[in-house]
Amino acid sequence: MSPDKLVYVANQVAAFFKGQAGDKAAAATLNHLERYWEPRMRRDFLAHLAAGGEGLSPIARAAAEMMAAKEKATA
């Protein structure tokens, strides 16, 4: 999937959870991405973050950073 589409979908998911307080919105977004995105999509999402993460909303970026930290911790 293209980075533009991944960013669009991640931002849509993040917008759904934006009403949750504090880091809960990012955690809920991360949970959704981990449960429903296939590994290839998550890998491409992390690659986009590593390349600067252009276009990600603050919640989607926080979720991506949390995902990257989890990946690094399990590597």
PyMOL Python script that loads the backbone (N, CA, C, O; Angstrom):
from pymol import cmd

cmd.read_pdbstr("""\
ATOM      1  N   MET A   1       0.851  -1.166   0.000  1.00  0.00           N
ATOM      2  CA  MET A   1       0.000   0.000   0.000  1.00  0.00           C
ATOM      3  C   MET A   1       0.903   1.237   0.000  1.00  0.00           C
ATOM      4  O   MET A   1       1.951   1.249   0.646  1.00  0.00           O
ATOM      5  N   SER A   2       0.494   2.255  -0.715  1.00  0.00           N
ATOM      6  CA  SER A   2       1.315   3.459  -0.823  1.00  0.00           C
ATOM      7  C   SER A   2       1.342   4.202   0.513  1.00  0.00           C
ATOM      8  O   SER A   2       0.398   4.114   1.298  1.00  0.00           O
ATOM      9  N   PRO A   3       2.420   4.926   0.762  1.00  0.00           N
ATOM     10  CA  PRO A   3       2.491   5.706   2.008  1.00  0.00           C
ATOM     11  C   PRO A   3       1.320   6.680   2.157  1.00  0.00           C
ATOM     12  O   PRO A   3       0.813   6.875   3.262  1.00  0.00           O
ATOM     13  N   ASP A   4       0.894   7.285   1.058  1.00  0.00           N
ATOM     14  CA  ASP A   4      -0.231   8.225   1.137  1.00  0.00           C
ATOM     15  C   ASP A   4      -1.495   7.538   1.642  1.00  0.00           C
ATOM     16  O   ASP A   4      -2.226   8.101   2.457  1.00  0.00           O
ATOM     17  N   LYS A   5      -1.753   6.330   1.163  1.00  0.00           N
ATOM     18  CA  LYS A   5      -2.944   5.596   1.610  1.00  0.00           C
ATOM     19  C   LYS A   5      -2.805   5.167   3.061  1.00  0.00           C
ATOM     20  O   LYS A   5      -3.767   5.241   3.826  1.00  0.00           O
ATOM     21  N   LEU A   6      -1.601   4.713   3.451  1.00  0.00           N
ATOM     22  CA  LEU A   6      -1.384   4.327   4.846  1.00  0.00           C
ATOM     23  C   LEU A   6      -1.598   5.518   5.775  1.00  0.00           C
ATOM     24  O   LEU A   6      -2.229   5.388   6.824  1.00  0.00           O
ATOM     25  N   VAL A   7      -1.075   6.667   5.391  1.00  0.00           N
ATOM     26  CA  VAL A   7      -1.245   7.878   6.205  1.00  0.00           C
ATOM     27  C   VAL A   7      -2.723   8.241   6.296  1.00  0.00           C
ATOM     28  O   VAL A   7      -3.221   8.560   7.375  1.00  0.00           O
ATOM     29  N   TYR A   8      -3.416   8.192   5.174  1.00  0.00           N
ATOM     30  CA  TYR A   8      -4.839   8.521   5.165  1.00  0.00           C
ATOM     31  C   TYR A   8      -5.617   7.601   6.116  1.00  0.00           C
ATOM     32  O   TYR A   8      -6.406   8.072   6.935  1.00  0.00           O
ATOM     33  N   VAL A   9      -5.392   6.300   6.003  1.00  0.00           N
ATOM     34  CA  VAL A   9      -6.129   5.340   6.823  1.00  0.00           C
ATOM     35  C   VAL A   9      -5.739   5.488   8.294  1.00  0.00           C
ATOM     36  O   VAL A   9      -6.610   5.463   9.164  1.00  0.00           O
ATOM     37  N   ALA A  10      -4.455   5.641   8.585  1.00  0.00           N
ATOM     38  CA  ALA A  10      -4.014   5.809   9.972  1.00  0.00           C
ATOM     39  C   ALA A  10      -4.630   7.072  10.575  1.00  0.00           C
ATOM     40  O   ALA A  10      -5.062   7.061  11.728  1.00  0.00           O
ATOM     41  N   ASN A  11      -4.672   8.139   9.816  1.00  0.00           N
ATOM     42  CA  ASN A  11      -5.277   9.373  10.309  1.00  0.00           C
ATOM     43  C   ASN A  11      -6.774   9.214  10.538  1.00  0.00           C
ATOM     44  O   ASN A  11      -7.318   9.803  11.473  1.00  0.00           O
ATOM     45  N   GLN A  12      -7.446   8.432   9.706  1.00  0.00           N
ATOM     46  CA  GLN A  12      -8.876   8.168   9.892  1.00  0.00           C
ATOM     47  C   GLN A  12      -9.111   7.388  11.186  1.00  0.00           C
ATOM     48  O   GLN A  12     -10.019   7.703  11.956  1.00  0.00           O
ATOM     49  N   VAL A  13      -8.286   6.373  11.414  1.00  0.00           N
ATOM     50  CA  VAL A  13      -8.404   5.586  12.649  1.00  0.00           C
ATOM     51  C   VAL A  13      -8.153   6.493  13.848  1.00  0.00           C
ATOM     52  O   VAL A  13      -8.906   6.466  14.822  1.00  0.00           O
ATOM     53  N   ALA A  14      -7.092   7.296  13.776  1.00  0.00           N
ATOM     54  CA  ALA A  14      -6.757   8.204  14.869  1.00  0.00           C
ATOM     55  C   ALA A  14      -7.892   9.197  15.131  1.00  0.00           C
ATOM     56  O   ALA A  14      -8.189   9.504  16.285  1.00  0.00           O
ATOM     57  N   ALA A  15      -8.521   9.695  14.081  1.00  0.00           N
ATOM     58  CA  ALA A  15      -9.630  10.645  14.243  1.00  0.00           C
ATOM     59  C   ALA A  15     -10.796   9.997  14.978  1.00  0.00           C
ATOM     60  O   ALA A  15     -11.488  10.655  15.756  1.00  0.00           O
ATOM     61  N   PHE A  16     -11.014   8.716  14.736  1.00  0.00           N
ATOM     62  CA  PHE A  16     -12.093   8.005  15.421  1.00  0.00           C
ATOM     63  C   PHE A  16     -11.859   7.986  16.930  1.00  0.00           C
ATOM     64  O   PHE A  16     -12.804   8.107  17.710  1.00  0.00           O
ATOM     65  N   PHE A  17     -10.606   7.835  17.338  1.00  0.00           N
ATOM     66  CA  PHE A  17     -10.278   7.706  18.756  1.00  0.00           C
ATOM     67  C   PHE A  17      -9.889   9.026  19.420  1.00  0.00           C
ATOM     68  O   PHE A  17      -9.560   9.028  20.607  1.00  0.00           O
ATOM     69  N   LYS A  18      -9.914  10.150  18.698  1.00  0.00           N
ATOM     70  CA  LYS A  18      -9.398  11.406  19.232  1.00  0.00           C
ATOM     71  C   LYS A  18     -10.148  11.913  20.453  1.00  0.00           C
ATOM     72  O   LYS A  18      -9.610  12.738  21.191  1.00  0.00           O
ATOM     73  N   GLY A  19     -11.354  11.458  20.691  1.00  0.00           N
ATOM     74  CA  GLY A  19     -12.123  11.882  21.855  1.00  0.00           C
ATOM     75  C   GLY A  19     -11.639  11.285  23.168  1.00  0.00           C
ATOM     76  O   GLY A  19     -12.065  11.710  24.243  1.00  0.00           O
ATOM     77  N   GLN A  20     -10.758  10.309  23.084  1.00  0.00           N
ATOM     78  CA  GLN A  20     -10.248   9.690  24.305  1.00  0.00           C
ATOM     79  C   GLN A  20      -9.146  10.558  24.890  1.00  0.00           C
ATOM     80  O   GLN A  20      -8.355  11.151  24.157  1.00  0.00           O
ATOM     81  N   ALA A  21      -9.099  10.629  26.198  1.00  0.00           N
ATOM     82  CA  ALA A  21      -8.179  11.539  26.894  1.00  0.00           C
ATOM     83  C   ALA A  21      -6.731  11.071  26.837  1.00  0.00           C
ATOM     84  O   ALA A  21      -6.443   9.874  26.809  1.00  0.00           O
ATOM     85  N   GLY A  22      -5.827  12.047  26.821  1.00  0.00           N
ATOM     86  CA  GLY A  22      -4.400  11.787  26.932  1.00  0.00           C
ATOM     87  C   GLY A  22      -3.868  10.815  25.897  1.00  0.00           C
ATOM     88  O   GLY A  22      -4.204  10.892  24.715  1.00  0.00           O
ATOM     89  N   ASP A  23      -3.027   9.892  26.368  1.00  0.00           N
ATOM     90  CA  ASP A  23      -2.411   8.908  25.482  1.00  0.00           C
ATOM     91  C   ASP A  23      -3.361   7.771  25.112  1.00  0.00           C
ATOM     92  O   ASP A  23      -2.997   6.882  24.342  1.00  0.00           O
ATOM     93  N   LYS A  24      -4.579   7.797  25.661  1.00  0.00           N
ATOM     94  CA  LYS A  24      -5.520   6.722  25.363  1.00  0.00           C
ATOM     95  C   LYS A  24      -5.890   6.685  23.886  1.00  0.00           C
ATOM     96  O   LYS A  24      -6.114   5.608  23.334  1.00  0.00           O
ATOM     97  N   ALA A  25      -5.957   7.840  23.244  1.00  0.00           N
ATOM     98  CA  ALA A  25      -6.294   7.883  21.815  1.00  0.00           C
ATOM     99  C   ALA A  25      -5.202   7.208  21.001  1.00  0.00           C
ATOM    100  O   ALA A  25      -5.497   6.432  20.093  1.00  0.00           O
ATOM    101  N   ALA A  26      -3.945   7.494  21.316  1.00  0.00           N
ATOM    102  CA  ALA A  26      -2.829   6.875  20.590  1.00  0.00           C
ATOM    103  C   ALA A  26      -2.779   5.377  20.874  1.00  0.00           C
ATOM    104  O   ALA A  26      -2.530   4.579  19.970  1.00  0.00           O
ATOM    105  N   ALA A  27      -3.015   4.998  22.120  1.00  0.00           N
ATOM    106  CA  ALA A  27      -2.994   3.572  22.478  1.00  0.00           C
ATOM    107  C   ALA A  27      -4.123   2.818  21.778  1.00  0.00           C
ATOM    108  O   ALA A  27      -3.923   1.696  21.313  1.00  0.00           O
ATOM    109  N   ALA A  28      -5.301   3.425  21.700  1.00  0.00           N
ATOM    110  CA  ALA A  28      -6.425   2.787  21.012  1.00  0.00           C
ATOM    111  C   ALA A  28      -6.148   2.681  19.518  1.00  0.00           C
ATOM    112  O   ALA A  28      -6.495   1.685  18.884  1.00  0.00           O
ATOM    113  N   THR A  29      -5.522   3.713  18.959  1.00  0.00           N
ATOM    114  CA  THR A  29      -5.150   3.676  17.538  1.00  0.00           C
ATOM    115  C   THR A  29      -4.141   2.568  17.300  1.00  0.00           C
ATOM    116  O   THR A  29      -4.281   1.792  16.354  1.00  0.00           O
ATOM    117  N   LEU A  30      -3.133   2.489  18.144  1.00  0.00           N
ATOM    118  CA  LEU A  30      -2.132   1.430  18.026  1.00  0.00           C
ATOM    119  C   LEU A  30      -2.788   0.056  18.116  1.00  0.00           C
ATOM    120  O   LEU A  30      -2.487  -0.828  17.315  1.00  0.00           O
ATOM    121  N   ASN A  31      -3.669  -0.126  19.071  1.00  0.00           N
ATOM    122  CA  ASN A  31      -4.355  -1.404  19.230  1.00  0.00           C
ATOM    123  C   ASN A  31      -5.102  -1.778  17.947  1.00  0.00           C
ATOM    124  O   ASN A  31      -5.054  -2.927  17.510  1.00  0.00           O
ATOM    125  N   HIS A  32      -5.785  -0.812  17.354  1.00  0.00           N
ATOM    126  CA  HIS A  32      -6.513  -1.080  16.108  1.00  0.00           C
ATOM    127  C   HIS A  32      -5.546  -1.483  14.989  1.00  0.00           C
ATOM    128  O   HIS A  32      -5.790  -2.453  14.271  1.00  0.00           O
ATOM    129  N   LEU A  33      -4.459  -0.738  14.848  1.00  0.00           N
ATOM    130  CA  LEU A  33      -3.501  -1.033  13.779  1.00  0.00           C
ATOM    131  C   LEU A  33      -2.877  -2.406  13.959  1.00  0.00           C
ATOM    132  O   LEU A  33      -2.670  -3.134  12.987  1.00  0.00           O
ATOM    133  N   GLU A  34      -2.578  -2.758  15.198  1.00  0.00           N
ATOM    134  CA  GLU A  34      -1.981  -4.079  15.463  1.00  0.00           C
ATOM    135  C   GLU A  34      -2.969  -5.209  15.221  1.00  0.00           C
ATOM    136  O   GLU A  34      -2.580  -6.290  14.779  1.00  0.00           O
ATOM    137  N   ARG A  35      -4.234  -4.971  15.505  1.00  0.00           N
ATOM    138  CA  ARG A  35      -5.245  -6.023  15.358  1.00  0.00           C
ATOM    139  C   ARG A  35      -5.720  -6.205  13.918  1.00  0.00           C
ATOM    140  O   ARG A  35      -5.987  -7.327  13.488  1.00  0.00           O
ATOM    141  N   TYR A  36      -5.826  -5.107  13.176  1.00  0.00           N
ATOM    142  CA  TYR A  36      -6.491  -5.175  11.881  1.00  0.00           C
ATOM    143  C   TYR A  36      -5.599  -4.941  10.671  1.00  0.00           C
ATOM    144  O   TYR A  36      -6.000  -5.252   9.549  1.00  0.00           O
ATOM    145  N   TRP A  37      -4.416  -4.406  10.864  1.00  0.00           N
ATOM    146  CA  TRP A  37      -3.513  -4.215   9.731  1.00  0.00           C
ATOM    147  C   TRP A  37      -2.628  -5.432   9.590  1.00  0.00           C
ATOM    148  O   TRP A  37      -2.132  -5.969  10.580  1.00  0.00           O
ATOM    149  N   GLU A  38      -2.431  -5.863   8.369  1.00  0.00           N
ATOM    150  CA  GLU A  38      -1.549  -6.998   8.132  1.00  0.00           C
ATOM    151  C   GLU A  38      -0.091  -6.566   8.355  1.00  0.00           C
ATOM    152  O   GLU A  38       0.229  -5.379   8.290  1.00  0.00           O
ATOM    153  N   PRO A  39       0.779  -7.537   8.616  1.00  0.00           N
ATOM    154  CA  PRO A  39       2.188  -7.202   8.918  1.00  0.00           C
ATOM    155  C   PRO A  39       2.857  -6.314   7.864  1.00  0.00           C
ATOM    156  O   PRO A  39       3.644  -5.433   8.210  1.00  0.00           O
ATOM    157  N   ARG A  40       2.557  -6.533   6.609  1.00  0.00           N
ATOM    158  CA  ARG A  40       3.163  -5.713   5.548  1.00  0.00           C
ATOM    159  C   ARG A  40       2.759  -4.245   5.690  1.00  0.00           C
ATOM    160  O   ARG A  40       3.584  -3.353   5.493  1.00  0.00           O
ATOM    161  N   MET A  41       1.503  -3.994   6.029  1.00  0.00           N
ATOM    162  CA  MET A  41       1.042  -2.620   6.213  1.00  0.00           C
ATOM    163  C   MET A  41       1.737  -1.965   7.399  1.00  0.00           C
ATOM    164  O   MET A  41       2.146  -0.806   7.329  1.00  0.00           O
ATOM    165  N   ARG A  42       1.866  -2.718   8.490  1.00  0.00           N
ATOM    166  CA  ARG A  42       2.551  -2.177   9.669  1.00  0.00           C
ATOM    167  C   ARG A  42       4.015  -1.891   9.363  1.00  0.00           C
ATOM    168  O   ARG A  42       4.555  -0.874   9.798  1.00  0.00           O
ATOM    169  N   ARG A  43       4.656  -2.779   8.620  1.00  0.00           N
ATOM    170  CA  ARG A  43       6.065  -2.582   8.245  1.00  0.00           C
ATOM    171  C   ARG A  43       6.220  -1.322   7.405  1.00  0.00           C
ATOM    172  O   ARG A  43       7.125  -0.522   7.646  1.00  0.00           O
ATOM    173  N   ASP A  44       5.344  -1.140   6.424  1.00  0.00           N
ATOM    174  CA  ASP A  44       5.400   0.042   5.569  1.00  0.00           C
ATOM    175  C   ASP A  44       5.085   1.313   6.354  1.00  0.00           C
ATOM    176  O   ASP A  44       5.646   2.374   6.079  1.00  0.00           O
ATOM    177  N   PHE A  45       4.198   1.203   7.319  1.00  0.00           N
ATOM    178  CA  PHE A  45       3.847   2.333   8.185  1.00  0.00           C
ATOM    179  C   PHE A  45       5.065   2.760   9.008  1.00  0.00           C
ATOM    180  O   PHE A  45       5.345   3.951   9.138  1.00  0.00           O
ATOM    181  N   LEU A  46       5.776   1.792   9.555  1.00  0.00           N
ATOM    182  CA  LEU A  46       6.976   2.104  10.329  1.00  0.00           C
ATOM    183  C   LEU A  46       8.070   2.675   9.438  1.00  0.00           C
ATOM    184  O   LEU A  46       8.821   3.550   9.867  1.00  0.00           O
ATOM    185  N   ALA A  47       8.168   2.197   8.218  1.00  0.00           N
ATOM    186  CA  ALA A  47       9.150   2.745   7.277  1.00  0.00           C
ATOM    187  C   ALA A  47       8.814   4.206   6.960  1.00  0.00           C
ATOM    188  O   ALA A  47       9.707   5.043   6.834  1.00  0.00           O
ATOM    189  N   HIS A  48       7.529   4.498   6.832  1.00  0.00           N
ATOM    190  CA  HIS A  48       7.121   5.878   6.586  1.00  0.00           C
ATOM    191  C   HIS A  48       7.477   6.759   7.782  1.00  0.00           C
ATOM    192  O   HIS A  48       7.944   7.884   7.603  1.00  0.00           O
ATOM    193  N   LEU A  49       7.263   6.262   8.988  1.00  0.00           N
ATOM    194  CA  LEU A  49       7.643   7.013  10.181  1.00  0.00           C
ATOM    195  C   LEU A  49       9.144   7.268  10.183  1.00  0.00           C
ATOM    196  O   LEU A  49       9.584   8.386  10.454  1.00  0.00           O
ATOM    197  N   ALA A  50       9.927   6.247   9.883  1.00  0.00           N
ATOM    198  CA  ALA A  50      11.390   6.385   9.864  1.00  0.00           C
ATOM    199  C   ALA A  50      11.852   7.397   8.816  1.00  0.00           C
ATOM    200  O   ALA A  50      12.910   8.009   8.962  1.00  0.00           O
ATOM    201  N   ALA A  51      11.062   7.570   7.770  1.00  0.00           N
ATOM    202  CA  ALA A  51      11.398   8.525   6.715  1.00  0.00           C
ATOM    203  C   ALA A  51      10.885   9.932   7.028  1.00  0.00           C
ATOM    204  O   ALA A  51      10.976  10.828   6.190  1.00  0.00           O
ATOM    205  N   GLY A  52      10.357  10.120   8.212  1.00  0.00           N
ATOM    206  CA  GLY A  52       9.891  11.446   8.622  1.00  0.00           C
ATOM    207  C   GLY A  52       8.428  11.505   9.008  1.00  0.00           C
ATOM    208  O   GLY A  52       8.013  12.419   9.720  1.00  0.00           O
ATOM    209  N   GLY A  53       7.638  10.544   8.549  1.00  0.00           N
ATOM    210  CA  GLY A  53       6.229  10.466   8.925  1.00  0.00           C
ATOM    211  C   GLY A  53       5.363  11.610   8.417  1.00  0.00           C
ATOM    212  O   GLY A  53       4.395  12.003   9.068  1.00  0.00           O
ATOM    213  N   GLU A  54       5.714  12.138   7.256  1.00  0.00           N
ATOM    214  CA  GLU A  54       4.977  13.276   6.708  1.00  0.00           C
ATOM    215  C   GLU A  54       3.487  12.980   6.601  1.00  0.00           C
ATOM    216  O   GLU A  54       3.084  11.923   6.116  1.00  0.00           O
ATOM    217  N   GLY A  55       2.677  13.927   7.060  1.00  0.00           N
ATOM    218  CA  GLY A  55       1.228  13.833   6.916  1.00  0.00           C
ATOM    219  C   GLY A  55       0.506  13.157   8.059  1.00  0.00           C
ATOM    220  O   GLY A  55      -0.724  13.191   8.112  1.00  0.00           O
ATOM    221  N   LEU A  56       1.232  12.545   8.972  1.00  0.00           N
ATOM    222  CA  LEU A  56       0.569  11.866  10.086  1.00  0.00           C
ATOM    223  C   LEU A  56       0.021  12.885  11.080  1.00  0.00           C
ATOM    224  O   LEU A  56       0.687  13.863  11.421  1.00  0.00           O
ATOM    225  N   SER A  57      -1.194  12.638  11.535  1.00  0.00           N
ATOM    226  CA  SER A  57      -1.759  13.476  12.586  1.00  0.00           C
ATOM    227  C   SER A  57      -0.977  13.219  13.875  1.00  0.00           C
ATOM    228  O   SER A  57      -0.279  12.210  13.978  1.00  0.00           O
ATOM    229  N   PRO A  58      -1.084  14.111  14.854  1.00  0.00           N
ATOM    230  CA  PRO A  58      -0.357  13.878  16.108  1.00  0.00           C
ATOM    231  C   PRO A  58      -0.696  12.540  16.779  1.00  0.00           C
ATOM    232  O   PRO A  58       0.187  11.886  17.335  1.00  0.00           O
ATOM    233  N   ILE A  59      -1.948  12.139  16.729  1.00  0.00           N
ATOM    234  CA  ILE A  59      -2.342  10.869  17.348  1.00  0.00           C
ATOM    235  C   ILE A  59      -1.779   9.698  16.550  1.00  0.00           C
ATOM    236  O   ILE A  59      -1.258   8.745  17.131  1.00  0.00           O
ATOM    237  N   ALA A  60      -1.878   9.761  15.233  1.00  0.00           N
ATOM    238  CA  ALA A  60      -1.341   8.680  14.395  1.00  0.00           C
ATOM    239  C   ALA A  60       0.175   8.587  14.540  1.00  0.00           C
ATOM    240  O   ALA A  60       0.729   7.488  14.562  1.00  0.00           O
ATOM    241  N   ARG A  61       0.849   9.733  14.639  1.00  0.00           N
ATOM    242  CA  ARG A  61       2.304   9.731  14.835  1.00  0.00           C
ATOM    243  C   ARG A  61       2.655   9.107  16.186  1.00  0.00           C
ATOM    244  O   ARG A  61       3.591   8.314  16.282  1.00  0.00           O
ATOM    245  N   ALA A  62       1.907   9.465  17.225  1.00  0.00           N
ATOM    246  CA  ALA A  62       2.169   8.883  18.548  1.00  0.00           C
ATOM    247  C   ALA A  62       1.968   7.375  18.517  1.00  0.00           C
ATOM    248  O   ALA A  62       2.750   6.633  19.111  1.00  0.00           O
ATOM    249  N   ALA A  63       0.928   6.915  17.830  1.00  0.00           N
ATOM    250  CA  ALA A  63       0.693   5.476  17.703  1.00  0.00           C
ATOM    251  C   ALA A  63       1.833   4.810  16.947  1.00  0.00           C
ATOM    252  O   ALA A  63       2.277   3.725  17.323  1.00  0.00           O
ATOM    253  N   ALA A  64       2.311   5.450  15.884  1.00  0.00           N
ATOM    254  CA  ALA A  64       3.421   4.901  15.106  1.00  0.00           C
ATOM    255  C   ALA A  64       4.691   4.834  15.952  1.00  0.00           C
ATOM    256  O   ALA A  64       5.444   3.863  15.874  1.00  0.00           O
ATOM    257  N   GLU A  65       4.922   5.863  16.756  1.00  0.00           N
ATOM    258  CA  GLU A  65       6.100   5.860  17.623  1.00  0.00           C
ATOM    259  C   GLU A  65       6.003   4.778  18.690  1.00  0.00           C
ATOM    260  O   GLU A  65       7.003   4.150  19.039  1.00  0.00           O
ATOM    261  N   MET A  66       4.798   4.561  19.207  1.00  0.00           N
ATOM    262  CA  MET A  66       4.592   3.481  20.168  1.00  0.00           C
ATOM    263  C   MET A  66       4.836   2.124  19.502  1.00  0.00           C
ATOM    264  O   MET A  66       5.440   1.233  20.099  1.00  0.00           O
ATOM    265  N   MET A  67       4.367   1.977  18.272  1.00  0.00           N
ATOM    266  CA  MET A  67       4.568   0.742  17.523  1.00  0.00           C
ATOM    267  C   MET A  67       6.061   0.509  17.295  1.00  0.00           C
ATOM    268  O   MET A  67       6.553  -0.606  17.469  1.00  0.00           O
ATOM    269  N   ALA A  68       6.770   1.554  16.911  1.00  0.00           N
ATOM    270  CA  ALA A  68       8.209   1.437  16.678  1.00  0.00           C
ATOM    271  C   ALA A  68       8.939   1.051  17.948  1.00  0.00           C
ATOM    272  O   ALA A  68       9.861   0.236  17.905  1.00  0.00           O
ATOM    273  N   ALA A  69       8.550   1.614  19.067  1.00  0.00           N
ATOM    274  CA  ALA A  69       9.182   1.288  20.344  1.00  0.00           C
ATOM    275  C   ALA A  69       8.929  -0.169  20.716  1.00  0.00           C
ATOM    276  O   ALA A  69       9.822  -0.847  21.222  1.00  0.00           O
ATOM    277  N   LYS A  70       7.716  -0.649  20.467  1.00  0.00           N
ATOM    278  CA  LYS A  70       7.404  -2.061  20.748  1.00  0.00           C
ATOM    279  C   LYS A  70       8.220  -2.981  19.857  1.00  0.00           C
ATOM    280  O   LYS A  70       8.722  -4.006  20.317  1.00  0.00           O
ATOM    281  N   GLU A  71       8.356  -2.624  18.586  1.00  0.00           N
ATOM    282  CA  GLU A  71       9.138  -3.425  17.648  1.00  0.00           C
ATOM    283  C   GLU A  71      10.599  -3.485  18.090  1.00  0.00           C
ATOM    284  O   GLU A  71      11.229  -4.541  18.046  1.00  0.00           O
ATOM    285  N   LYS A  72      11.126  -2.344  18.514  1.00  0.00           N
ATOM    286  CA  LYS A  72      12.517  -2.276  18.943  1.00  0.00           C
ATOM    287  C   LYS A  72      12.732  -3.104  20.206  1.00  0.00           C
ATOM    288  O   LYS A  72      13.765  -3.756  20.358  1.00  0.00           O
ATOM    289  N   ALA A  73      11.761  -3.078  21.105  1.00  0.00           N
ATOM    290  CA  ALA A  73      11.884  -3.819  22.363  1.00  0.00           C
ATOM    291  C   ALA A  73      11.844  -5.329  22.153  1.00  0.00           C
ATOM    292  O   ALA A  73      12.425  -6.080  22.936  1.00  0.00           O
ATOM    293  N   THR A  74      11.159  -5.779  21.096  1.00  0.00           N
ATOM    294  CA  THR A  74      11.049  -7.217  20.853  1.00  0.00           C
ATOM    295  C   THR A  74      12.120  -7.736  19.904  1.00  0.00           C
ATOM    296  O   THR A  74      12.236  -8.942  19.686  1.00  0.00           O
ATOM    297  N   ALA A  75      12.897  -6.825  19.344  1.00  0.00           N
ATOM    298  CA  ALA A  75      13.944  -7.240  18.383  1.00  0.00           C
ATOM    299  C   ALA A  75      15.185  -7.730  19.075  1.00  0.00           C
ATOM    300  O   ALA A  75      16.150  -8.112  18.413  1.00  0.00           O
TER     301      ALA A  75
END
""", "prot")
cmd.dss("prot")
cmd.show_as("cartoon", "prot")
cmd.util.cbc("prot")
cmd.orient("prot")
